[in-house]
Amino acid sequence: MPWNQFDTYAVGGMVAGATTMTGGNGDTIHTYIARPDGAGPYPGVVLINHAPGWDEYYREWSRRFAEHGFVAIAPNIYDRAGSGTPEEQAAKVRAAGGVSDASVIGDAEAAMKWIKDQPFSNGKVGVIGNCSSGRYAALVASSVPGFDAVAVLWPANIIQTPDKLTPNQPTSVGDLAPNLTAPMLGLFGNDDTNPNPEMVNQYEAILKGLGKTYQFHRYDGAGHAFFVYSAMSYRPQAAMDGWEKVEAWFKQYLTS
């Protein structure tokens, strides 16, 4: 449903909370799950947390998806760093050189399979991320079969030259684009520096040249993290328009 279009007389709610799941490599990791409290079937979305960590923003975002009719699961891709606040856990990950692409792929695939195994699932799952996890969302959708849609929001390092690759990020997402099977939505701020407009142009040219299904939207006056209300970069109008586009994209490909 579009924003604020619910029936004020409607009853019902959601089930939400932190729990554990089997992540990549068979590891037990923490995750946050929010879903409508009905029988379904509902489409699903895997939310990959951003660089600040597995934080309140991602829990709130999960509940927003559930409020709008999705099963949302946000696995903590930083969980192996040990307990602590989101900031403390993220600092440990940075100090260790970041989480590996292989680990993120494993956790996202496990989360996708968890949704599909549930009796309230309609069998279709999308994946979304912003900033570093926007890159991860593109990485996952270009590495794992089974995702039905992907949304990348201001994905940092969506274009990586060979000198920018690392042991934890050994492959540029652009090089994996031939394997992308999920339709991709991209949201970008024209004032962003990573990805800057030229990086976005390069990635779009790759997708277009491969004949991929995609839709990119670019916002003037917006830079990085324009959805994040706790940051100076927040741009309410662009954020709400972007949310409408994300929901419409996932409804188009996950409910039909």
C-alpha positions as CSV (number, residue, x, y, z in Angstrom):
1,M,0.0,0.0,0.0
2,P,1.3,3.5,-0.7
3,W,2.3,5.7,2.3
4,N,-0.6,6.6,4.6
5,Q,-3.2,4.7,2.5
6,F,-4.2,2.2,5.2
7,D,-7.8,2.0,6.4
8,T,-8.0,3.5,9.9
9,Y,-10.6,1.0,10.9
10,A,-8.5,-2.0,9.9
11,V,-7.3,-4.3,12.7
12,G,-4.1,-6.4,12.8
13,G,-0.5,-5.8,13.5
14,M,2.9,-7.4,13.2
15,V,5.3,-9.8,14.8
16,A,8.7,-8.3,15.3
17,G,11.8,-9.0,17.3
18,A,15.4,-10.1,17.4
19,T,16.2,-13.8,17.3
20,T,18.9,-16.1,15.9
21,M,19.2,-18.0,12.6
22,T,21.7,-20.2,10.8
23,G,23.7,-17.9,8.6
24,G,26.5,-18.5,6.1
25,N,28.9,-21.3,6.7
26,G,26.4,-22.8,9.2
27,D,27.2,-20.1,11.8
28,T,24.5,-19.0,14.3
29,I,24.0,-15.3,13.9
30,H,21.5,-12.8,15.3
31,T,18.8,-11.4,13.0
32,Y,15.8,-9.1,13.2
33,I,12.5,-10.3,11.7
34,A,9.3,-8.3,11.2
35,R,6.2,-9.6,9.5
36,P,2.5,-9.1,9.3
37,D,0.7,-11.2,11.9
38,G,-1.7,-12.8,9.3
39,A,-1.4,-16.1,7.5
40,G,-0.2,-14.6,4.3
41,P,1.1,-15.4,1.9
42,Y,3.5,-12.4,1.9
43,P,6.5,-11.4,-0.2
44,G,9.8,-11.2,1.5
45,V,12.7,-8.8,1.7
46,V,16.3,-9.4,3.0
47,L,17.8,-6.2,4.4
48,I,21.6,-6.1,4.5
49,N,22.8,-3.7,7.2
50,H,24.9,-0.7,6.3
51,A,28.4,0.3,7.6
52,P,27.1,1.9,10.9
53,G,26.0,-1.6,11.8
54,W,23.0,-3.6,12.7
55,D,21.3,-0.6,14.2
56,E,17.9,0.9,15.1
57,Y,17.6,2.3,11.6
58,Y,17.5,-1.2,10.1
59,R,15.1,-2.5,12.8
60,E,12.7,0.4,12.1
61,W,13.1,-0.1,8.3
62,S,12.2,-3.8,8.8
63,R,9.0,-2.8,10.7
64,R,8.1,-0.4,7.9
65,F,8.3,-3.2,5.4
66,A,6.2,-5.4,7.6
67,E,3.6,-2.6,8.1
68,H,3.4,-2.5,4.3
69,G,2.8,-6.3,3.8
70,F,6.3,-7.8,3.6
71,V,8.2,-10.4,5.6
72,A,11.4,-8.5,6.4
73,I,14.6,-10.2,7.7
74,A,17.8,-8.3,8.6
75,P,20.6,-10.7,9.4
76,N,23.5,-9.1,11.4
77,I,26.3,-9.5,8.9
78,Y,28.7,-8.1,11.6
79,D,27.7,-10.7,14.3
80,R,30.9,-12.6,14.1
81,A,32.8,-9.6,15.5
82,G,31.2,-10.3,19.0
83,S,28.6,-8.5,21.0
84,G,28.4,-4.8,21.8
85,T,26.4,-1.7,20.6
86,P,26.0,-1.4,16.9
87,E,28.7,1.3,16.9
88,E,31.1,-0.9,18.9
89,Q,30.5,-3.9,16.7
90,A,30.9,-1.9,13.5
91,A,34.2,-0.5,14.9
92,K,35.5,-4.1,15.5
93,V,34.6,-5.0,11.9
94,R,36.4,-1.9,10.5
95,A,39.5,-2.7,12.6
96,A,39.5,-6.2,11.1
97,G,39.4,-4.9,7.6
98,G,35.7,-5.3,7.0
99,V,33.4,-8.2,6.5
100,S,34.1,-10.4,3.5
101,D,31.9,-10.5,0.4
102,A,31.7,-14.3,0.8
103,S,30.4,-13.9,4.4
104,V,27.7,-11.4,3.3
105,I,26.6,-13.6,0.4
106,G,26.3,-16.6,2.7
107,D,24.2,-14.7,5.3
108,A,21.9,-13.1,2.6
109,E,21.3,-16.4,0.9
110,A,20.5,-18.1,4.2
111,A,18.0,-15.3,5.0
112,M,16.4,-15.6,1.6
113,K,16.0,-19.4,2.1
114,W,14.6,-18.8,5.6
115,I,11.8,-16.7,4.2
116,K,11.0,-19.1,1.5
117,D,10.7,-22.0,4.0
118,Q,8.1,-20.2,6.0
119,P,4.4,-21.1,5.6
120,F,3.4,-17.4,5.4
121,S,5.8,-16.8,2.4
122,N,4.6,-16.4,-1.2
123,G,7.9,-17.8,-2.4
124,K,9.3,-14.5,-3.7
125,V,12.1,-12.5,-2.0
126,G,13.9,-9.3,-2.7
127,V,17.1,-7.9,-1.3
128,I,18.0,-4.3,-0.4
129,G,20.8,-2.3,1.0
130,N,22.2,1.2,1.3
131,C,25.7,2.7,1.1
132,S,28.2,-0.3,1.6
133,S,25.2,-2.6,1.8
134,G,23.9,-1.2,-1.5
135,R,27.0,-2.7,-3.0
136,Y,26.3,-5.9,-1.1
137,A,22.7,-6.0,-2.4
138,A,24.0,-5.8,-6.0
139,L,26.7,-8.3,-5.1
140,V,24.3,-10.8,-3.6
141,A,21.8,-10.5,-6.5
142,S,24.7,-11.0,-8.9
143,S,26.0,-14.1,-7.0
144,V,23.0,-16.0,-5.7
145,P,20.1,-17.4,-7.7
146,G,16.7,-17.1,-6.1
147,F,16.2,-13.4,-5.6
148,D,13.3,-11.9,-7.5
149,A,14.2,-8.2,-7.2
150,V,16.9,-6.0,-5.8
151,A,17.1,-2.4,-4.7
152,V,20.4,-0.5,-4.3
153,L,20.4,2.8,-2.5
154,W,23.5,5.1,-3.0
155,P,25.7,2.0,-3.3
156,A,29.2,3.0,-2.3
157,N,32.0,1.3,-4.5
158,I,29.5,0.1,-7.0
159,I,32.4,0.6,-9.5
160,Q,35.7,-0.6,-8.2
161,T,38.9,-0.3,-10.2
162,P,41.5,-3.0,-9.7
163,D,43.5,-0.9,-7.2
164,K,40.4,-0.6,-5.0
165,L,39.9,-4.3,-4.6
166,T,40.9,-6.0,-1.4
167,P,41.1,-9.6,0.0
168,N,37.6,-9.1,1.5
169,Q,36.3,-7.5,-1.7
170,P,38.2,-9.4,-4.5
171,T,35.7,-8.7,-7.3
172,S,34.1,-5.5,-8.6
173,V,30.3,-5.8,-8.6
174,G,30.3,-4.4,-12.2
175,D,32.2,-7.5,-13.3
176,L,29.5,-9.7,-11.8
177,A,26.7,-7.9,-13.6
178,P,26.4,-10.6,-16.3
179,N,25.1,-12.9,-13.6
180,L,22.4,-10.5,-12.4
181,T,19.0,-12.1,-12.9
182,A,16.9,-10.0,-10.5
183,P,15.3,-6.7,-11.8
184,M,17.3,-3.8,-10.1
185,L,16.1,-0.5,-8.7
186,G,18.7,2.1,-8.0
187,L,18.3,5.4,-6.1
188,F,21.1,7.9,-6.2
189,G,21.9,11.5,-5.0
190,N,23.4,13.7,-7.7
191,D,25.6,15.4,-5.0
192,D,27.0,12.1,-3.8
193,T,30.8,11.4,-4.1
194,N,30.6,7.6,-3.8
195,P,28.9,6.7,-6.0
196,N,29.3,9.9,-7.9
197,P,27.3,10.5,-11.0
198,E,30.0,9.2,-13.3
199,M,30.2,5.9,-11.3
200,V,26.4,5.6,-11.6
201,N,26.7,6.2,-15.4
202,Q,29.3,3.5,-15.7
203,Y,27.3,1.0,-13.8
204,E,24.1,1.9,-15.7
205,A,26.0,1.5,-19.0
206,I,27.1,-2.0,-18.0
207,L,23.5,-3.0,-17.1
208,K,22.1,-1.5,-20.3
209,G,24.8,-3.1,-22.5
210,L,23.9,-6.5,-21.0
211,G,20.1,-6.0,-21.5
212,K,19.3,-6.2,-17.8
213,T,16.0,-5.0,-16.3
214,Y,16.7,-2.0,-14.2
215,Q,15.4,1.4,-13.3
216,F,17.6,4.2,-11.9
217,H,16.4,7.4,-10.2
218,R,18.6,10.3,-9.4
219,Y,17.8,13.2,-7.0
220,D,19.1,16.7,-7.4
221,G,20.0,18.4,-4.1
222,A,20.6,15.0,-2.4
223,G,23.9,13.4,-1.6
224,H,24.8,10.2,0.3
225,A,22.4,8.7,2.9
226,F,19.5,10.9,2.0
227,F,17.1,8.4,3.6
228,V,18.8,8.5,7.0
229,Y,16.8,10.8,9.2
230,S,19.4,11.0,11.9
231,A,22.0,12.5,9.6
232,M,22.5,16.0,8.2
233,S,22.3,14.4,4.7
234,Y,18.6,13.6,5.2
235,R,16.3,14.9,2.4
236,P,12.7,14.3,3.4
237,Q,11.1,14.7,0.0
238,A,13.7,12.6,-1.8
239,A,13.5,10.0,1.0
240,M,9.7,9.6,0.8
241,D,9.7,9.6,-3.0
242,G,12.4,7.0,-2.9
243,W,10.5,4.8,-0.4
244,E,7.4,4.9,-2.6
245,K,9.6,3.7,-5.5
246,V,11.2,0.9,-3.5
247,E,7.8,-0.4,-2.3
248,A,6.3,-0.2,-5.8
249,W,9.3,-2.0,-7.3
250,F,9.1,-4.8,-4.8
251,K,5.3,-5.0,-5.1
252,Q,5.7,-5.3,-8.9
253,Y,8.2,-8.1,-8.8
254,L,7.4,-9.9,-5.6
255,T,3.6,-10.1,-5.6
256,S,2.7,-10.8,-9.3
